[in-house]
Amino acid sequence: MTEGIEHDIPAELTEAYLLLLADASRTGRLLRRGELESLRKLGEHCAEAGYGLRAVVAHCLAAARRAWQTMPGPAGVAELRRTGDAVLAATEAALAALGEGHERAQRMAVRQEEAARREFIDDLLYGRGDLGLLAERAERFGLRLAGTYAVAVAVGEEPFEDVHPLVHRVERELVGRFGERDVLLASKQGRLVCIAPDSERAVLDAFADLTLRPGPGYRPVLRVATGRRHSGASGVLRSYEEALDALDYAGRLDLPARNLKAEELLVFPVLMRDRAAMADLVGSVLGPLTEARGGARPLLDTIVVHAESAYVNAEASRRLGLSVRTLSYRLERIKALTGYDPADALQRFTLETAAMGARLLNWPEQPL
């Protein structure tokens, strides 16, 4: 069982262990506190290096057997040595079997706990199941759903899974700073989700900072969105959906912001609440742009960038890569085709709202 292990386990452990055995055998003393702590640290190093407890224990027992067999002594101790060797061999086999069973039970417990955790998160974020039972199950995972919660969602270039290195880093940092108090971190449909009570808003701020600026060796996420705070289990679901909506709107509108707040984007759900009305607005106001040479896209981009530049022609020209004269020509074409003047405040608002709706509806690439 121990063959092949001795070359993997650090030699430092074998040396320290055998020195302690030799001294204890000579003096008959127990191990001192400092010596036990030294062994604990070596055990930690073995675990961090990926060695299982069963392998480490088996290795130490095998080393003790070899030391016992080669220990010099008078001929009269041969029988005692054979007896001790048999005891050590039986102890090695017994402890190895116990360790294997212990590890097997631990793996099963981890799998069961993870399955229960995933099922709970699914029910919580999809609004399934009895709310009373859901609140009882939440206690097991450190959540008290009677309070007010908010949810933050991070999306990256690649899907997040529980084994993703950034997930482990974020979880380790959050637990280190705030402890395991009313905070739940999980991957869901390729996104990283953090649920925290309203009283711990700093947790969500730290979550956003850690995912957007994770440090060397980690790829930052594309965006983080935080839903508004709501009460109860249904409030967690609502906040989660608001965060997802914020990510969706940011992607469709190509917003430059990476740290999004749902309350700052409430205008978009309002605009899209009546999709038919928005499509009618886009078609009525911007539809004539399709008659322009080159199609509607260049003039639509001009409206969008002009608005983003606070209607400063020089800045809009720079962003579009045009001369101010060309920009002025485009603005005149927009006025002539649509009948809306970008220089008029009310008409400008109508153009800007229609342009925003066009981006949400992916027009003109997609027909209305």
C-alpha positions as CSV (number, residue, x, y, z in Angstrom):
1,M,0.0,0.0,0.0
2,T,2.9,2.3,0.7
3,E,5.0,1.4,-2.3
4,G,5.7,4.4,-4.4
5,I,4.6,6.8,-1.7
6,E,7.9,7.3,0.0
7,H,9.3,9.2,-3.0
8,D,6.4,11.6,-3.0
9,I,6.0,12.5,0.7
10,P,8.5,15.2,1.7
11,A,11.7,13.8,3.2
12,E,11.4,16.5,5.9
13,L,8.4,14.6,7.4
14,T,10.2,11.3,7.5
15,E,13.3,12.7,9.1
16,A,11.5,14.6,11.8
17,Y,9.2,11.7,12.5
18,L,12.0,9.1,12.9
19,L,14.1,11.5,15.0
20,L,11.2,11.9,17.4
21,L,10.7,8.1,17.5
22,A,14.3,7.4,18.2
23,D,14.5,9.9,21.1
24,A,11.2,8.7,22.6
25,S,12.4,5.1,22.4
26,R,15.6,5.9,24.3
27,T,14.0,8.0,27.0
28,G,10.5,6.6,27.2
29,R,9.0,10.2,27.2
30,L,5.9,11.5,25.5
31,L,6.2,14.0,22.6
32,R,6.4,17.6,23.7
33,R,4.0,20.3,22.7
34,G,6.4,22.0,20.4
35,E,7.2,18.7,18.6
36,L,3.5,18.0,18.2
37,E,2.9,21.4,16.7
38,S,5.8,20.9,14.3
39,L,4.2,17.7,13.1
40,R,0.9,19.5,12.7
41,K,2.6,22.0,10.5
42,L,4.2,19.3,8.4
43,G,0.7,17.7,8.1
44,E,-0.6,21.0,6.8
45,H,2.2,21.2,4.3
46,C,1.4,17.6,3.1
47,A,-2.3,18.5,2.7
48,E,-1.5,21.7,0.8
49,A,0.8,19.6,-1.5
50,G,-2.1,17.3,-2.3
51,Y,-1.2,14.2,-0.2
52,G,-4.1,12.4,1.5
53,L,-4.1,11.6,5.2
54,R,-4.1,7.9,4.5
55,A,-1.0,8.1,2.4
56,V,0.9,10.2,5.0
57,V,0.0,7.9,7.9
58,A,0.9,4.8,5.9
59,H,4.2,6.4,4.9
60,C,5.1,7.2,8.5
61,L,4.2,3.7,9.7
62,A,6.3,2.1,6.9
63,A,9.2,4.3,7.9
64,A,8.9,3.2,11.5
65,R,8.9,-0.4,10.4
66,R,12.0,0.0,8.4
67,A,13.7,1.8,11.3
68,W,12.6,-1.0,13.7
69,Q,14.0,-3.7,11.4
70,T,17.4,-2.1,11.0
71,M,17.8,-0.9,14.5
72,P,21.0,-2.5,16.0
73,G,20.7,-4.5,19.2
74,P,21.7,-7.8,21.0
75,A,20.7,-11.1,19.5
76,G,18.2,-11.7,22.3
77,V,15.9,-9.0,21.0
78,A,15.2,-10.8,17.6
79,E,12.0,-12.3,18.9
80,L,10.9,-8.9,20.3
81,R,11.7,-7.3,17.0
82,R,9.6,-9.8,15.0
83,T,6.7,-9.3,17.4
84,G,7.0,-5.5,17.1
85,D,7.3,-5.7,13.3
86,A,4.1,-7.7,13.2
87,V,2.3,-5.2,15.4
88,L,3.5,-2.3,13.3
89,A,2.4,-4.1,10.0
90,A,-1.0,-4.8,11.5
91,T,-1.3,-1.2,12.7
92,E,-0.3,0.1,9.3
93,A,-2.9,-1.9,7.5
94,A,-5.6,-1.1,10.0
95,L,-5.0,2.6,10.0
96,A,-4.8,2.7,6.2
97,A,-8.2,0.9,6.0
98,L,-9.7,3.3,8.6
99,G,-8.2,6.3,6.7
100,E,-9.6,5.0,3.4
101,G,-13.1,4.6,4.9
102,H,-12.9,8.0,6.5
103,E,-11.9,9.7,3.2
104,R,-14.7,7.8,1.4
105,A,-17.3,9.0,3.9
106,Q,-15.9,12.6,3.6
107,R,-16.2,12.5,-0.2
108,M,-19.8,11.2,0.0
109,A,-20.7,13.9,2.6
110,V,-19.2,16.6,0.4
111,R,-21.1,15.4,-2.6
112,Q,-24.4,15.2,-0.7
113,E,-23.9,18.7,0.8
114,E,-23.1,20.1,-2.6
115,A,-26.1,18.5,-4.2
116,A,-28.3,19.9,-1.4
117,R,-26.7,23.3,-1.8
118,R,-27.3,23.4,-5.6
119,E,-30.9,22.3,-5.1
120,F,-31.5,25.0,-2.6
121,I,-29.9,27.7,-4.8
122,D,-32.0,26.5,-7.8
123,D,-35.2,26.7,-5.7
124,L,-34.2,30.1,-4.3
125,L,-33.2,31.8,-7.5
126,Y,-36.1,30.3,-9.5
127,G,-38.7,30.9,-6.9
128,R,-39.7,27.2,-6.6
129,G,-41.1,25.5,-3.5
130,D,-42.9,26.5,-0.4
131,L,-41.5,29.8,1.0
132,G,-41.7,28.6,4.6
133,L,-39.8,25.4,3.8
134,L,-37.3,27.5,1.8
135,A,-36.7,29.8,4.7
136,E,-36.0,26.7,7.0
137,R,-33.6,25.3,4.4
138,A,-31.8,28.6,4.1
139,E,-30.8,28.5,7.8
140,R,-28.6,25.5,7.0
141,F,-26.6,27.6,4.5
142,G,-26.3,30.6,6.8
143,L,-29.2,32.7,5.4
144,R,-32.1,34.2,7.4
145,L,-34.6,35.0,4.7
146,A,-36.8,37.1,7.0
147,G,-34.4,40.0,6.4
148,T,-33.7,42.2,3.4
149,Y,-31.2,40.9,0.8
150,A,-29.5,42.0,-2.4
151,V,-27.9,39.9,-5.1
152,A,-24.8,40.6,-7.2
153,V,-24.1,38.7,-10.4
154,A,-20.7,38.6,-12.2
155,V,-20.3,37.5,-15.8
156,G,-17.0,36.7,-17.5
157,E,-15.6,35.8,-20.8
158,E,-15.8,32.1,-19.9
159,P,-18.5,30.3,-17.8
160,F,-18.0,30.0,-14.1
161,E,-18.0,26.7,-12.4
162,D,-17.5,25.9,-8.7
163,V,-14.0,24.6,-9.5
164,H,-13.1,27.9,-11.2
165,P,-10.0,29.4,-9.5
166,L,-11.5,32.8,-9.3
167,V,-14.5,31.4,-7.4
168,H,-12.2,30.0,-4.8
169,R,-10.2,33.2,-4.5
170,V,-13.4,35.4,-4.1
171,E,-14.9,33.0,-1.5
172,R,-11.6,32.8,0.5
173,E,-11.3,36.6,0.5
174,L,-15.0,37.2,1.5
175,V,-14.9,34.7,4.3
176,G,-11.5,36.1,5.5
177,R,-12.9,39.7,5.6
178,F,-16.5,39.2,6.8
179,G,-16.7,35.6,8.1
180,E,-19.4,33.1,7.1
181,R,-22.3,35.3,8.1
182,D,-25.4,35.5,6.0
183,V,-23.4,35.3,2.7
184,L,-23.9,32.8,0.0
185,L,-21.6,32.5,-3.1
186,A,-22.4,30.1,-5.9
187,S,-22.0,29.6,-9.6
188,K,-25.2,29.6,-11.6
189,Q,-25.6,29.1,-15.4
190,G,-22.0,30.1,-15.9
191,R,-22.3,33.3,-13.8
192,L,-21.0,34.0,-10.3
193,V,-23.7,34.9,-7.8
194,C,-23.3,36.5,-4.4
195,I,-26.2,36.9,-2.0
196,A,-25.8,39.1,1.1
197,P,-28.1,40.9,3.5
198,D,-28.7,44.6,3.2
199,S,-26.9,45.1,6.5
200,E,-23.8,43.8,4.8
201,R,-23.7,45.9,1.7
202,A,-19.9,46.0,2.0
203,V,-19.9,42.3,1.1
204,L,-21.4,43.1,-2.3
205,D,-19.0,46.0,-2.9
206,A,-16.1,43.7,-2.0
207,F,-17.5,41.0,-4.3
208,A,-17.6,43.5,-7.2
209,D,-14.1,44.7,-6.5
210,L,-12.6,41.2,-6.2
211,T,-14.2,40.0,-9.5
212,L,-13.4,43.2,-11.5
213,R,-9.9,43.5,-10.1
214,P,-8.9,40.0,-9.0
215,G,-5.2,40.5,-9.0
216,P,-2.3,38.8,-10.8
217,G,-3.0,35.4,-12.3
218,Y,-6.7,35.8,-12.6
219,R,-8.8,37.1,-15.5
220,P,-11.2,39.8,-14.5
221,V,-14.9,39.5,-15.2
222,L,-16.6,41.6,-17.9
223,R,-19.3,43.1,-15.7
224,V,-20.9,42.9,-12.3
225,A,-24.5,43.9,-11.7
226,T,-26.2,44.4,-8.3
227,G,-30.0,44.1,-7.9
228,R,-32.0,46.3,-5.5
229,R,-32.6,45.2,-2.0
230,H,-35.8,43.3,-1.3
231,S,-37.3,41.3,1.6
232,G,-37.7,37.6,2.0
233,A,-37.1,34.7,-0.3
234,S,-39.1,36.3,-3.1
235,G,-37.0,39.4,-2.6
236,V,-33.8,37.4,-3.3
237,L,-35.4,36.2,-6.5
238,R,-36.4,39.7,-7.5
239,S,-33.0,41.2,-6.8
240,Y,-31.4,38.3,-8.8
241,E,-33.6,39.0,-11.8
242,E,-32.9,42.7,-11.6
243,A,-29.2,42.0,-11.7
244,L,-29.6,39.7,-14.7
245,D,-31.7,42.4,-16.5
246,A,-29.1,45.0,-15.8
247,L,-26.4,42.7,-17.4
248,D,-28.7,42.1,-20.4
249,Y,-29.4,45.8,-21.0
250,A,-25.7,46.6,-20.6
251,G,-24.7,44.0,-23.2
252,R,-27.4,45.1,-25.7
253,L,-26.6,48.7,-25.3
254,D,-22.8,48.1,-25.1
255,L,-22.6,50.3,-22.0
256,P,-19.0,51.2,-21.0
257,A,-19.7,50.8,-17.2
258,R,-18.5,47.5,-15.7
259,N,-20.0,47.9,-12.2
260,L,-23.8,48.2,-12.7
261,K,-26.5,49.1,-10.2
262,A,-30.1,48.0,-11.1
263,E,-31.6,51.2,-9.6
264,E,-29.5,53.3,-12.1
265,L,-30.9,51.4,-15.1
266,L,-34.6,51.4,-14.2
267,V,-35.4,53.5,-17.3
268,F,-34.7,50.5,-19.6
269,P,-37.3,48.2,-18.1
270,V,-39.8,51.1,-18.4
271,L,-38.9,51.6,-22.0
272,M,-39.3,48.0,-22.8
273,R,-42.4,47.3,-20.8
274,D,-44.5,47.9,-23.9
275,R,-42.3,46.4,-26.7
276,A,-45.0,47.1,-29.4
277,A,-45.0,50.8,-28.4
278,M,-41.2,51.0,-28.5
279,A,-41.1,49.3,-31.9
280,D,-43.7,51.8,-33.2
281,L,-41.6,54.7,-31.8
282,V,-38.4,53.4,-33.5
283,G,-40.2,52.7,-36.8
284,S,-42.0,56.1,-36.9
285,V,-39.1,58.3,-35.8
286,L,-36.0,56.4,-37.2
287,G,-37.5,54.4,-40.1
288,P,-36.9,57.1,-42.7
289,L,-33.1,56.8,-42.0
290,T,-33.1,53.7,-44.1
291,E,-33.5,55.9,-47.1
292,A,-30.0,57.4,-46.6
293,R,-27.1,56.4,-48.7
294,G,-25.3,53.7,-46.7
295,G,-28.5,52.8,-44.8
296,A,-29.6,53.8,-41.3
297,R,-26.6,52.5,-39.3
298,P,-24.2,55.5,-39.7
299,L,-26.9,58.1,-38.9
300,L,-28.2,56.0,-36.0
301,D,-24.6,55.8,-34.6
302,T,-24.3,59.6,-35.0
303,I,-27.4,60.1,-32.9
304,V,-26.1,57.8,-30.2
305,V,-22.6,59.2,-30.0
306,H,-23.8,62.8,-30.2
307,A,-26.0,62.1,-27.1
308,E,-23.1,60.4,-25.3
309,S,-20.9,63.4,-26.0
310,A,-23.4,65.7,-24.3
311,Y,-24.2,67.2,-27.8
312,V,-20.8,68.8,-28.0
313,N,-19.9,68.6,-31.8
314,A,-16.2,68.6,-31.4
315,E,-16.2,65.6,-28.9
316,A,-18.8,63.7,-31.0
317,S,-16.6,64.2,-34.1
318,R,-13.6,62.9,-32.3
319,R,-15.4,59.8,-31.1
320,L,-16.9,59.1,-34.6
321,G,-13.6,59.8,-36.4
322,L,-15.2,62.5,-38.5
323,S,-14.6,66.1,-39.2
324,V,-16.9,68.6,-37.5
325,R,-18.2,69.6,-41.0
326,T,-19.1,65.9,-41.8
327,L,-20.9,65.6,-38.4
328,S,-22.9,68.8,-39.2
329,Y,-23.9,67.3,-42.6
330,R,-25.1,64.1,-40.9
331,L,-27.1,66.1,-38.3
332,E,-28.8,68.0,-41.2
333,R,-29.6,64.7,-43.0
334,I,-31.1,63.3,-39.8
335,K,-33.3,66.4,-39.5
336,A,-34.3,66.3,-43.2
337,L,-35.2,62.5,-43.1
338,T,-36.9,62.2,-39.8
339,G,-38.3,65.7,-39.3
340,Y,-36.7,65.8,-35.9
341,D,-34.2,68.5,-35.1
342,P,-31.3,67.4,-32.8
343,A,-30.8,71.1,-31.9
344,D,-34.3,71.3,-30.4
345,A,-34.5,69.9,-26.8
346,L,-37.8,68.1,-27.0
347,Q,-37.2,66.7,-30.5
348,R,-33.7,65.7,-29.4
349,F,-35.1,63.7,-26.5
350,T,-37.5,61.9,-28.9
351,L,-34.5,61.0,-31.2
352,E,-32.4,59.9,-28.3
353,T,-35.2,57.7,-26.8
354,A,-35.9,56.1,-30.2
355,A,-32.2,55.5,-30.7
356,M,-32.0,53.8,-27.4
357,G,-35.0,51.6,-28.3
358,A,-33.3,50.8,-31.6
359,R,-30.3,49.4,-29.7
360,L,-32.5,47.4,-27.4
361,L,-34.4,46.0,-30.3
362,N,-31.2,45.5,-32.4
363,W,-32.6,47.6,-35.2
364,P,-32.0,48.0,-38.1
365,E,-30.2,44.6,-38.2
366,Q,-33.4,43.0,-36.9
367,P,-36.7,44.0,-38.5
368,L,-39.3,45.5,-36.2
